[in-house]
Amino acid sequence: MTMDKNNASSEGYFVLLGFSNWPHLELVLFVVVLMFYLMTLIGNLFIIILSRLDSHLHTPMYFFLSNLSFLDLCYSTSFIPQLLINLWGPDKTISYTGCMVQLYFSLALGTTECVLLVVMSYDRYAAVCRPLHYTVLMHPRFCHMLAAASWVSGFTNSALHSIFTFWVPLCGHRQVDHFLCEVPALLQLSCVDTRANELTLVVMSSIFVLIPLILILSSYGAIAQAVLRMQSTTGLQKVFGTCGAHLMVVCLFFIPAMCIYLLPSSGKSQDQGKFIALFYTVVTPSLNPLIYTLRNRDVRGAVKRLMGQE
């Protein structure tokens, strides 16, 4: 038994099974994932560059939006290139070190996004409910502190999970039933009782998923009350334009994440989990730029000024 329980680190690699149960779908998924990845790169780079070039967008809202765009770029790049390689050919291996790096950065960036979305909801709350004090509440130095706190909390949480996950002794086989190195999938390879790890995962997921979601909904409850008191149609349209976009991004990110990390694994099959994860890791980062820019007058105005039409 001792000989069978070799640690994967001694072999130097894992096998990401991904979507190998559907070999006829792999080429289709390759094209779809590549398309969404290119959309993510182009859309988020567009927001970052536009926010930097146009002085009218040097506001707290677009500062945080630039952070979100950079975050989505890094998040997608932390695993999509490896996913594309696995979908393209028969080789589905990833080195032990590569798996550790992928787990750490994807988890860190995902957690950071949870916290950053809370910060963005507070910015919208301050803009709508405290407009006279907005410039004081969202002082540039305070905005930089909030953004830094989001990144630090995400990377700290990921370090905790990564250490706990890779300290667990793994069985002889190295086949990860997922398309990326993720904590629940790696814990399934363990030869020992992982209930402590699973409890830690649920507790930390509750802190970084449920609590942020409650704070966001509380902010929007206050915003809804303020909106009901508004008399200006123009003001209402502006509020719905900015807050509606953020709320849609929150739903697209938090609902699938809750299905993965908070619902019991017995309530969903491993295959269902893969497609849910594929949605919030591949599709959502590509949709965020479209959601924020599609009906955004500030962005349209910035594009016109950049092209010399204003």
VOPAGU-2260 file (C-alpha; in pm, 1 decimal, decimal comma):
REM VOPAGU-2260
SITE   aa  ch    i         X         Y         Z
SITE  MET   A    0       0,0       0,0       0,0
SITE  THR   A    1     285,2     238,6      79,5
SITE  MET   A    2     436,2     182,7    -264,0
SITE  ASP   A    3     102,3     266,1    -430,6
SITE  LYS   A    4      65,5     594,4    -250,0
SITE  ASN   A    5     334,5     782,3    -433,8
SITE  ASN   A    6     314,2    1157,1    -427,7
SITE  ALA   A    7     253,9    1314,1    -769,1
SITE  SER   A    8     552,4    1537,8    -711,8
SITE  SER   A    9     785,6    1239,5    -742,9
SITE  GLU   A   10     644,5    1170,6   -1090,9
SITE  GLY   A   11     653,1    1537,4   -1185,8
SITE  TYR   A   12     318,4    1574,0   -1361,5
SITE  PHE   A   13     -61,5    1546,4   -1351,5
SITE  VAL   A   14    -303,6    1443,9   -1625,8
SITE  LEU   A   15    -592,4    1686,6   -1674,5
SITE  LEU   A   16    -872,3    1468,6   -1808,6
SITE  GLY   A   17   -1083,9    1771,7   -1899,0
SITE  PHE   A   18   -1341,5    1684,4   -2163,4
SITE  SER   A   19   -1180,3    1358,8   -2278,8
SITE  ASN   A   20   -1513,1    1181,0   -2218,1
SITE  TRP   A   21   -1640,6    1374,1   -2522,1
SITE  PRO   A   22   -1352,4    1350,3   -2774,6
SITE  HIS   A   23   -1586,7    1460,8   -3056,1
SITE  LEU   A   24   -1649,4    1788,0   -2868,3
SITE  GLU   A   25   -1287,0    1878,4   -2803,7
SITE  LEU   A   26   -1225,3    2047,8   -3139,5
SITE  VAL   A   27   -1550,7    2245,1   -3106,3
SITE  LEU   A   28   -1458,3    2346,5   -2751,3
SITE  PHE   A   29   -1110,9    2448,1   -2871,5
SITE  VAL   A   30   -1261,8    2690,4   -3124,8
SITE  VAL   A   31   -1517,5    2825,2   -2874,3
SITE  VAL   A   32   -1263,5    2871,7   -2593,8
SITE  LEU   A   33   -1013,5    3037,6   -2830,7
SITE  MET   A   34   -1283,3    3275,7   -2955,5
SITE  PHE   A   35   -1384,0    3376,3   -2602,8
SITE  TYR   A   36   -1018,3    3411,4   -2498,6
SITE  LEU   A   37    -949,8    3649,9   -2787,9
SITE  MET   A   38   -1263,4    3846,3   -2691,8
SITE  THR   A   39   -1134,8    3863,6   -2333,3
SITE  LEU   A   40    -793,4    3991,5   -2444,2
SITE  ILE   A   41    -926,4    4249,4   -2690,5
SITE  GLY   A   42   -1217,3    4373,4   -2477,8
SITE  ASN   A   43   -1028,6    4411,1   -2152,5
SITE  LEU   A   44    -722,8    4566,1   -2316,2
SITE  PHE   A   45    -957,7    4813,8   -2484,7
SITE  ILE   A   46   -1102,8    4920,6   -2148,3
SITE  ILE   A   47    -759,8    4950,3   -1982,8
SITE  ILE   A   48    -609,1    5156,8   -2266,7
SITE  LEU   A   49    -916,4    5378,7   -2307,0
SITE  SER   A   50    -933,8    5447,1   -1932,0
SITE  ARG   A   51    -568,3    5549,1   -1932,8
SITE  LEU   A   52    -582,7    5769,9   -2244,1
SITE  ASP   A   53    -903,9    5963,8   -2181,4
SITE  SER   A   54    -890,5    6208,2   -1888,3
SITE  HIS   A   55   -1271,3    6207,2   -1860,5
SITE  LEU   A   56   -1248,3    5843,8   -1746,6
SITE  HIS   A   57   -1000,7    5916,7   -1466,5
SITE  THR   A   58   -1269,7    5851,8   -1206,3
SITE  PRO   A   59   -1300,6    5591,7    -926,7
SITE  MET   A   60   -1551,6    5388,9   -1130,6
SITE  TYR   A   61   -1316,8    5346,5   -1427,4
SITE  PHE   A   62   -1015,2    5299,6   -1200,9
SITE  PHE   A   63   -1186,1    4995,5   -1048,6
SITE  LEU   A   64   -1312,4    4884,1   -1389,4
SITE  SER   A   65    -953,8    4893,9   -1520,3
SITE  ASN   A   66    -850,9    4679,3   -1224,2
SITE  LEU   A   67   -1130,1    4434,4   -1307,7
SITE  SER   A   68   -1020,9    4422,3   -1672,4
SITE  PHE   A   69    -657,8    4358,7   -1580,5
SITE  LEU   A   70    -774,9    4095,8   -1332,7
SITE  ASP   A   71    -983,1    3917,2   -1598,3
SITE  LEU   A   72    -687,8    3923,9   -1838,9
SITE  CYS   A   73    -458,8    3759,9   -1583,5
SITE  TYR   A   74    -727,7    3517,0   -1464,5
SITE  SER   A   75    -800,2    3387,2   -1814,9
SITE  THR   A   76    -432,0    3366,8   -1905,4
SITE  SER   A   77    -355,0    3163,3   -1590,5
SITE  PHE   A   78    -521,1    2853,1   -1736,8
SITE  ILE   A   79    -676,1    2902,7   -2084,0
SITE  PRO   A   80    -349,2    2850,9   -2280,5
SITE  GLN   A   81    -304,7    2516,8   -2101,4
SITE  LEU   A   82    -669,9    2430,7   -2167,7
SITE  LEU   A   83    -625,9    2503,7   -2539,0
SITE  ILE   A   84    -318,9    2278,1   -2553,6
SITE  ASN   A   85    -513,3    1996,3   -2385,5
SITE  LEU   A   86    -810,8    2036,8   -2618,9
SITE  TRP   A   87    -592,8    2045,1   -2933,0
SITE  GLY   A   88    -405,2    1717,5   -2896,5
SITE  PRO   A   89    -377,4    1393,1   -2703,2
SITE  ASP   A   90    -120,0    1528,4   -2454,8
SITE  LYS   A   91    -315,5    1642,0   -2148,2
SITE  THR   A   92     -33,2    1653,3   -1897,0
SITE  ILE   A   93      69,8    1945,4   -1679,6
SITE  SER   A   94     384,2    1952,0   -1467,1
SITE  TYR   A   95     353,6    1935,2   -1090,0
SITE  THR   A   96     500,6    2285,2   -1061,6
SITE  GLY   A   97     273,5    2410,5   -1339,0
SITE  CYS   A   98     -28,2    2270,9   -1154,4
SITE  MET   A   99      78,6    2444,1    -832,2
SITE  VAL   A  100     125,3    2776,3   -1012,9
SITE  GLN   A  101    -206,0    2742,6   -1196,7
SITE  LEU   A  102    -394,9    2659,7    -876,6
SITE  TYR   A  103    -238,1    2947,0    -685,4
SITE  PHE   A  104    -292,8    3219,7    -944,7
SITE  SER   A  105    -639,7    3113,4   -1063,7
SITE  LEU   A  106    -764,7    3090,9    -703,8
SITE  ALA   A  107    -593,6    3417,4    -604,9
SITE  LEU   A  108    -735,3    3609,6    -899,5
SITE  GLY   A  109   -1083,1    3459,2    -857,2
SITE  THR   A  110   -1089,1    3558,9    -489,3
SITE  THR   A  111    -960,5    3906,0    -573,0
SITE  GLU   A  112   -1248,6    3949,9    -817,1
SITE  CYS   A  113   -1500,6    3866,4    -542,2
SITE  VAL   A  114   -1359,6    4141,5    -320,3
SITE  LEU   A  115   -1315,4    4390,7    -605,3
SITE  LEU   A  116   -1680,8    4353,0    -704,8
SITE  VAL   A  117   -1775,1    4451,6    -347,7
SITE  VAL   A  118   -1553,0    4759,3    -374,1
SITE  MET   A  119   -1718,7    4852,2    -704,0
SITE  SER   A  120   -2064,2    4817,9    -547,7
SITE  TYR   A  121   -1955,3    5053,0    -266,0
SITE  ASP   A  122   -1837,7    5302,7    -528,1
SITE  ARG   A  123   -2182,7    5289,5    -692,3
SITE  TYR   A  124   -2349,9    5326,0    -351,3
SITE  ALA   A  125   -2141,7    5634,7    -273,9
SITE  ALA   A  126   -2215,7    5785,3    -618,2
SITE  VAL   A  127   -2593,4    5735,0    -595,5
SITE  CYS   A  128   -2668,8    5762,8    -222,0
SITE  ARG   A  129   -2399,5    6010,3    -113,3
SITE  PRO   A  130   -2340,5    6226,8    -423,3
SITE  LEU   A  131   -2246,4    6540,7    -226,8
SITE  HIS   A  132   -1977,4    6352,1     -33,8
SITE  TYR   A  133   -1864,3    6131,2    -322,0
SITE  THR   A  134   -1532,2    6303,5    -390,6
SITE  VAL   A  135   -1444,6    6282,7     -19,9
SITE  LEU   A  136   -1557,8    5921,8      24,2
SITE  MET   A  137   -1383,1    5800,9    -291,7
SITE  HIS   A  138   -1060,2    5996,6    -260,2
SITE  PRO   A  139    -792,3    5864,3    -502,0
SITE  ARG   A  140    -570,2    5749,9    -215,2
SITE  PHE   A  141    -860,7    5559,0     -58,1
SITE  CYS   A  142    -944,7    5401,9    -396,5
SITE  HIS   A  143    -586,6    5276,7    -430,7
SITE  MET   A  144    -604,8    5134,0     -78,5
SITE  LEU   A  145    -928,7    4949,8    -157,8
SITE  ALA   A  146    -783,9    4806,3    -478,8
SITE  ALA   A  147    -464,7    4698,4    -298,9
SITE  ALA   A  148    -670,0    4535,2     -20,7
SITE  SER   A  149    -862,9    4336,7    -283,0
SITE  TRP   A  150    -544,2    4200,4    -440,9
SITE  VAL   A  151    -372,3    4125,3    -108,3
SITE  SER   A  152    -674,3    3941,7      36,0
SITE  GLY   A  153    -707,0    3730,9    -279,3
SITE  PHE   A  154    -342,8    3622,1    -287,8
SITE  THR   A  155    -335,5    3558,3      89,0
SITE  ASN   A  156    -643,4    3335,3      73,6
SITE  SER   A  157    -498,4    3145,4    -222,1
SITE  ALA   A  158    -169,7    3084,1     -39,2
SITE  LEU   A  159    -361,8    2921,4     247,0
SITE  HIS   A  160    -558,8    2688,7      17,2
SITE  SER   A  161    -259,5    2603,1    -201,3
SITE  ILE   A  162     -41,8    2504,3      95,3
SITE  PHE   A  163    -317,3    2291,2     251,2
SITE  THR   A  164    -396,8    2123,0     -82,2
SITE  PHE   A  165     -41,3    2030,2    -180,8
SITE  TRP   A  166      48,0    1909,5     169,0
SITE  VAL   A  167    -214,2    1634,7     139,2
SITE  PRO   A  168     -61,8    1297,2      38,8
SITE  LEU   A  169    -183,9    1195,1    -306,2
SITE  CYS   A  170    -251,7     844,8    -437,0
SITE  GLY   A  171     -45,8     679,6    -708,9
SITE  HIS   A  172    -269,3     786,4    -997,2
SITE  ARG   A  173    -234,0    1144,4   -1118,4
SITE  GLN   A  174    -550,1    1185,5   -1324,7
SITE  VAL   A  175    -731,3    1508,2   -1231,7
SITE  ASP   A  176   -1093,5    1491,3   -1344,2
SITE  HIS   A  177   -1104,7    1856,5   -1450,1
SITE  PHE   A  178    -966,6    2091,7   -1716,9
SITE  LEU   A  179    -765,9    2293,8   -1463,6
SITE  CYS   A  180    -595,2    2238,2   -1130,2
SITE  GLU   A  181    -868,1    2322,2    -880,8
SITE  VAL   A  182    -887,1    2243,9    -508,8
SITE  PRO   A  183   -1193,2    2009,0    -508,4
SITE  ALA   A  184   -1057,2    1807,2    -804,2
SITE  LEU   A  185    -711,0    1770,0    -648,2
SITE  LEU   A  186    -852,6    1665,0    -310,4
SITE  GLN   A  187   -1019,9    1372,1    -484,5
SITE  LEU   A  188    -671,6    1226,6    -546,9
SITE  SER   A  189    -590,9    1215,4    -176,7
SITE  CYS   A  190    -519,8     892,6      11,6
SITE  VAL   A  191    -619,0    1040,3     348,9
SITE  ASP   A  192    -926,0    1196,5     507,1
SITE  THR   A  193    -971,8    1544,7     353,9
SITE  ARG   A  194   -1267,3    1662,1     562,1
SITE  ALA   A  195   -1051,9    1929,3     729,3
SITE  ASN   A  196    -950,4    2062,1     385,4
SITE  GLU   A  197   -1310,2    2055,5     264,4
SITE  LEU   A  198   -1428,0    2238,6     577,0
SITE  THR   A  199   -1156,9    2502,1     527,1
SITE  LEU   A  200   -1264,3    2539,8     164,3
SITE  VAL   A  201   -1631,3    2587,4     260,7
SITE  VAL   A  202   -1548,4    2836,8     538,0
SITE  MET   A  203   -1314,6    3045,8     322,7
SITE  SER   A  204   -1553,9    3027,9      27,5
SITE  SER   A  205   -1831,8    3154,7     252,7
SITE  ILE   A  206   -1611,8    3445,0     362,2
SITE  PHE   A  207   -1507,0    3539,1       8,1
SITE  VAL   A  208   -1828,2    3448,5    -179,1
SITE  LEU   A  209   -2131,1    3471,2      50,6
SITE  ILE   A  210   -2022,1    3773,7     254,8
SITE  PRO   A  211   -1925,2    3977,8     -55,4
SITE  LEU   A  212   -2256,7    3883,7    -216,6
SITE  ILE   A  213   -2448,3    3996,8      94,3
SITE  LEU   A  214   -2256,5    4326,8      99,2
SITE  ILE   A  215   -2322,9    4383,3    -271,0
SITE  LEU   A  216   -2695,3    4313,6    -232,8
SITE  SER   A  217   -2707,2    4547,0      68,8
SITE  SER   A  218   -2547,9    4822,8    -138,9
SITE  TYR   A  219   -2802,5    4770,9    -413,2
SITE  GLY   A  220   -3085,8    4768,9    -161,8
SITE  ALA   A  221   -2980,0    5118,8     -54,9
SITE  ILE   A  222   -2935,5    5221,8    -419,6
SITE  ALA   A  223   -3285,4    5095,3    -504,0
SITE  GLN   A  224   -3432,6    5309,8    -226,1
SITE  ALA   A  225   -3244,1    5614,4    -353,1
SITE  VAL   A  226   -3357,1    5546,2    -712,0
SITE  LEU   A  227   -3723,0    5531,7    -606,9
SITE  ARG   A  228   -3689,5    5882,8    -465,3
SITE  MET   A  229   -3539,0    6023,8    -785,8
SITE  GLN   A  230   -3749,3    6255,0    -999,0
SITE  SER   A  231   -3508,5    6299,7   -1291,7
SITE  THR   A  232   -3549,4    6057,5   -1583,1
SITE  THR   A  233   -3192,6    6126,9   -1696,8
SITE  GLY   A  234   -3062,7    6044,9   -1350,3
SITE  LEU   A  235   -3257,6    5720,6   -1344,4
SITE  GLN   A  236   -3118,8    5615,0   -1682,1
SITE  LYS   A  237   -2761,0    5686,6   -1570,5
SITE  VAL   A  238   -2806,4    5488,9   -1248,9
SITE  PHE   A  239   -2957,8    5190,6   -1429,8
SITE  GLY   A  240   -2681,9    5207,3   -1693,4
SITE  THR   A  241   -2389,6    5191,0   -1449,5
SITE  CYS   A  242   -2544,4    4988,3   -1166,5
SITE  GLY   A  243   -2726,2    4748,2   -1398,5
SITE  ALA   A  244   -2401,6    4658,5   -1574,0
SITE  HIS   A  245   -2224,2    4589,6   -1245,0
SITE  LEU   A  246   -2515,2    4383,9   -1109,7
SITE  MET   A  247   -2516,5    4170,7   -1425,4
SITE  VAL   A  248   -2141,9    4103,8   -1389,0
SITE  VAL   A  249   -2197,9    4008,0   -1023,8
SITE  CYS   A  250   -2467,4    3755,0   -1119,8
SITE  LEU   A  251   -2254,7    3602,7   -1398,4
SITE  PHE   A  252   -1961,4    3554,6   -1161,6
SITE  PHE   A  253   -2112,4    3470,3    -822,1
SITE  ILE   A  254   -2390,6    3228,9    -916,6
SITE  PRO   A  255   -2162,6    2975,9   -1096,4
SITE  ALA   A  256   -1892,2    3019,3    -828,3
SITE  MET   A  257   -2146,1    2935,2    -556,1
SITE  CYS   A  258   -2251,3    2624,0    -748,3
SITE  ILE   A  259   -1888,1    2506,1    -758,4
SITE  TYR   A  260   -1762,6    2591,0    -409,2
SITE  LEU   A  261   -2067,3    2600,3    -180,4
SITE  LEU   A  262   -2313,1    2340,2    -310,6
SITE  PRO   A  263   -2244,2    1983,2    -195,1
SITE  SER   A  264   -2057,7    1776,0    -452,7
SITE  SER   A  265   -2327,2    1507,7    -431,1
SITE  GLY   A  266   -2576,7    1756,1    -573,1
SITE  LYS   A  267   -2402,4    1778,8    -909,6
SITE  SER   A  268   -2201,7    1545,5   -1130,9
SITE  GLN   A  269   -1835,2    1608,7   -1208,0
SITE  ASP   A  270   -1927,3    1673,2   -1571,9
SITE  GLN   A  271   -2183,2    1937,2   -1470,6
SITE  GLY   A  272   -1916,8    2101,4   -1254,3
SITE  LYS   A  273   -1679,5    2121,0   -1550,5
SITE  PHE   A  274   -1930,8    2302,8   -1771,3
SITE  ILE   A  275   -2029,7    2538,8   -1488,7
SITE  ALA   A  276   -1660,6    2615,0   -1430,5
SITE  LEU   A  277   -1610,1    2660,0   -1805,4
SITE  PHE   A  278   -1880,0    2927,6   -1805,8
SITE  TYR   A  279   -1751,0    3147,0   -1523,6
SITE  THR   A  280   -1383,1    3101,1   -1608,8
SITE  VAL   A  281   -1399,8    3140,9   -1988,5
SITE  VAL   A  282   -1727,3    3310,4   -2082,7
SITE  THR   A  283   -1775,1    3562,9   -1800,5
SITE  PRO   A  284   -1437,1    3744,2   -1839,3
SITE  SER   A  285   -1513,6    3796,1   -2209,3
SITE  LEU   A  286   -1861,3    3935,8   -2141,5
SITE  ASN   A  287   -1756,8    4191,2   -1877,7
SITE  PRO   A  288   -1617,6    4446,0   -2130,9
SITE  LEU   A  289   -1930,5    4412,9   -2347,3
SITE  ILE   A  290   -2163,0    4458,7   -2050,0
SITE  TYR   A  291   -1981,3    4770,8   -1930,0
SITE  THR   A  292   -1939,3    4935,1   -2271,4
SITE  LEU   A  293   -2245,9    4834,8   -2474,9
SITE  ARG   A  294   -2472,8    5118,1   -2359,2
SITE  ASN   A  295   -2218,4    5330,7   -2174,3
SITE  ARG   A  296   -2226,6    5694,0   -2286,8
SITE  ASP   A  297   -1895,6    5775,0   -2115,4
SITE  VAL   A  298   -1714,3    5503,9   -2308,8
SITE  ARG   A  299   -1877,8    5600,0   -2639,0
SITE  GLY   A  300   -1780,8    5961,7   -2578,0
SITE  ALA   A  301   -1422,8    5859,8   -2496,3
SITE  VAL   A  302   -1398,3    5658,6   -2819,0
SITE  LYS   A  303   -1524,3    5957,0   -3022,2
SITE  ARG   A  304   -1274,6    6189,9   -2855,4
SITE  LEU   A  305    -993,9    5941,6   -2918,4
SITE  MET   A  306   -1090,6    5927,1   -3287,4
SITE  GLY   A  307   -1110,8    6308,5   -3306,6
SITE  GLN   A  308   -1485,7    6317,7   -3370,1
SITE  GLU   A  309   -1551,5    6550,4   -3076,2
